[in-house]
């Protein structure tokens, strides 16, 4: 399992959480004629979501991402691993990892835990956050890319 370094600071730029080491796990046999490496979110948890009357957002999230190589004949290389987390269009975190390889029929888990504190919201974002809290719905968006 990867142990990311989590960077916590006031929101003057996107909060970064970067994975640094890895331990591969073997995947069970896959019965596909042709397989490709892929990445999936295996869990995501909103640890806290605080909104001040002055219009500042503080949030904490824990996200687990699994990179998998189901190919039994070749290893896979991943690069440009970057995912951005946003709230109503406002970037609150960037998850990234340095280029890495995964052996034949193996996977690697990335665990990102991060905080974004004192993010100023404009009036539209503040209204959306207030409505989200009242309706108990989440509006955290997760977008990313990788090259495998």
C-alpha positions as CSV (number, residue, x, y, z in Angstrom):
1,X,0.0,0.0,0.0
2,X,1.3,3.4,-0.9
3,X,1.9,5.9,1.9
4,X,1.4,9.4,0.5
5,X,2.9,12.5,1.9
6,X,0.0,14.8,2.7
7,X,0.6,18.5,2.5
8,X,-1.7,20.7,4.6
9,X,-1.7,24.5,4.2
10,X,-4.0,27.4,3.7
11,X,-5.5,27.5,0.3
12,X,-3.2,29.9,-1.6
13,X,-2.8,27.1,-4.2
14,X,-4.3,23.6,-4.7
15,X,-3.5,21.3,-1.8
16,X,-1.3,18.5,-3.0
17,X,-1.3,14.9,-1.7
18,X,1.5,12.9,-3.3
19,X,2.0,9.1,-3.1
20,X,5.6,8.2,-2.6
21,X,6.2,4.4,-2.0
22,X,4.3,1.3,-3.2
23,X,3.8,-2.3,-2.5
24,X,2.3,-4.4,-5.3
25,X,-0.3,-7.1,-4.7
26,X,-1.1,-10.0,-7.0
27,X,-4.4,-10.0,-8.8
28,X,-6.4,-13.2,-9.2
29,X,-6.4,-14.7,-12.7
30,X,-8.2,-12.7,-15.2
31,X,-10.1,-14.5,-18.0
32,X,-9.8,-11.8,-20.7
33,X,-8.3,-12.4,-24.1
34,X,-6.7,-8.9,-24.0
35,X,-6.2,-6.8,-20.9
36,X,-5.2,-3.2,-20.3
37,X,-3.9,-1.4,-17.3
38,X,-6.5,0.7,-15.5
39,X,-7.1,2.9,-12.4
40,X,-10.2,2.9,-10.2
41,X,-11.3,4.6,-7.0
42,X,-11.9,1.9,-4.5
43,X,-13.0,4.2,-1.7
44,X,-13.6,7.9,-0.9
45,X,-14.6,9.4,2.4
46,X,-15.5,13.0,3.2
47,X,-13.9,13.2,6.6
48,X,-15.2,16.7,7.3
49,X,-16.9,19.6,5.6
50,X,-17.0,22.9,7.5
51,X,-18.4,26.2,6.3
52,X,-17.9,29.4,8.3
53,X,-20.3,32.3,8.3
54,X,-17.6,34.4,6.8
55,X,-17.6,32.2,3.7
56,X,-14.6,30.0,4.2
57,X,-14.6,26.2,3.5
58,X,-12.5,23.7,5.3
59,X,-12.6,20.1,4.2
60,X,-10.8,16.8,4.7
61,X,-11.0,13.8,2.4
62,X,-9.5,10.2,2.3
63,X,-9.4,8.6,-1.1
64,X,-8.0,5.2,-2.1
65,X,-7.1,4.6,-5.7
66,X,-6.0,1.2,-7.2
67,X,-3.9,1.0,-10.3
68,X,-4.1,-2.5,-11.9
69,X,-2.3,-4.4,-14.5
70,X,-4.3,-7.6,-15.3
71,X,-1.9,-8.6,-18.1
72,X,-0.2,-11.8,-17.2
73,X,2.5,-11.4,-19.9
74,X,3.8,-7.8,-19.5
75,X,4.4,-5.2,-16.9
76,X,2.7,-1.8,-17.1
77,X,4.1,1.7,-16.7
78,X,2.0,4.6,-15.5
79,X,2.9,8.3,-15.8
80,X,1.1,11.6,-15.7
81,X,-0.9,10.3,-12.7
82,X,-2.9,13.3,-11.6
83,X,-6.4,13.8,-10.2
84,X,-8.0,17.1,-9.2
85,X,-10.7,17.3,-6.5
86,X,-13.1,20.3,-6.7
87,X,-16.1,21.8,-5.1
88,X,-18.5,23.6,-7.5
89,X,-15.6,24.4,-9.9
90,X,-13.2,25.5,-7.1
91,X,-10.0,23.3,-6.9
92,X,-9.5,22.0,-3.4
93,X,-6.8,19.3,-3.9
94,X,-4.5,17.7,-6.4
95,X,-3.6,14.0,-6.0
96,X,-0.5,12.9,-7.9
97,X,2.1,10.2,-8.0
98,X,5.5,10.0,-9.7
99,X,5.7,7.6,-12.7
100,X,5.6,3.9,-11.5
101,X,5.6,0.4,-12.9
102,X,3.3,-2.5,-12.0
103,X,4.4,-6.1,-12.5
104,X,2.5,-8.7,-14.5
105,X,-0.9,-9.4,-13.0
106,X,-0.3,-7.0,-10.0
107,X,-1.9,-3.9,-8.6
108,X,-0.8,-0.9,-6.5
109,X,-3.0,0.9,-3.9
110,X,-2.6,4.7,-3.4
111,X,-4.1,6.2,-0.2
112,X,-4.5,10.0,-0.2
113,X,-5.5,11.8,3.0
114,X,-5.6,15.5,2.8
115,X,-7.0,18.7,4.3
116,X,-7.9,21.9,2.5
117,X,-8.4,24.8,5.0
118,X,-9.7,28.4,4.8
119,X,-10.7,28.3,1.1
120,X,-12.6,31.5,0.4
121,X,-15.9,31.1,-1.4
122,X,-17.6,33.6,-3.5
123,X,-21.3,34.3,-3.0
124,X,-22.4,31.7,-5.6
125,X,-20.1,29.0,-4.1
126,X,-21.3,29.9,-0.6
127,X,-24.9,29.5,-1.6
128,X,-24.2,26.2,-3.3
129,X,-22.3,24.9,-0.2
130,X,-25.1,26.0,2.1
131,X,-27.7,24.2,-0.2
132,X,-25.5,21.1,-0.3
133,X,-25.4,20.9,3.4
134,X,-29.2,21.4,3.8
135,X,-29.9,18.8,1.2
136,X,-27.2,16.4,2.5
137,X,-25.8,16.0,-1.0
138,X,-22.2,15.9,-2.0
139,X,-20.8,18.2,-4.7
140,X,-17.2,17.1,-4.5
141,X,-16.0,16.3,-8.0
142,X,-13.1,14.0,-8.9
143,X,-11.4,14.4,-12.3
144,X,-8.1,13.0,-13.4
145,X,-5.9,11.5,-16.0
146,X,-3.0,9.1,-16.3
147,X,-1.0,7.6,-19.1
148,X,-0.6,3.8,-18.9
